[in-house]
């Protein structure tokens, strides 16, 4: 093997590394974009359902449970996969919003 063969091997190695890197980075980018869409959709649904259920005369616990169920159903209807940790996060955020609204 002469120097030209080594140069071609190094160029091939760089090409393979760049193709693999582009694949990994695009996967990470689209995953982050999907998570951002999930967050925005969940926030919008929470705000709309809090406004809707605040008009009803229910206890705060009942409001929170109904809002969380409605948000989870809405997210699943939009094609998002909602996991247990997501439900806990939504529950905490809804409880915070309800408590802030009731203290005003």
Secondary structure, 3 states (H helix, E strand, C coil): CCHHHHHHHHHHHHHHHHHHHHHHHHHHHHHHHHHHHHHHHHHHHHHHHHHHHHCCCCCHHHHHHHHHHHHHHHHHHCCCCCCHHHHHHHHHHHHHHHHHHHHC
